[in-house]
Amino acid sequence: MLTAPLKKYNAIIWLIFLCALAGLTYGIFRTTPPDELFKNSDKVGHFVAFCGVSFIGRFALIRISAFLYWGAWFFLAGFLEYLQGELRPLRHFSLEDAYANAIGVTIAITLTYIIHKTL
């Protein structure tokens, strides 16, 4: 089980998770959309953010059942995108962004599974 090796790094993992979660929240709810660096760069940002935050969060919240944890992230993948469109007048709901969020969570699940099987 992963909990024993992670115990001594618990405070660091939580700090990284909380900082990443704050960055994700800022990115989703900032007043204006980010500049488009290249075609669909916003999708890449959504993917990376949700993959990274959900991945590190799994190690911070290791005691929560996997079904509940990952289910919550899949819910948040769509719900946060919806809230962005509702709460920010210059932003809108994008189904493609919600898909990018969910794909990021899916990759995080895969990486977590690989690490769990390796260790």
Helices and strands as residue ranges (DSSP letters): H 3-7, H 10-29, H 41-60, H 66-87, H 95-118
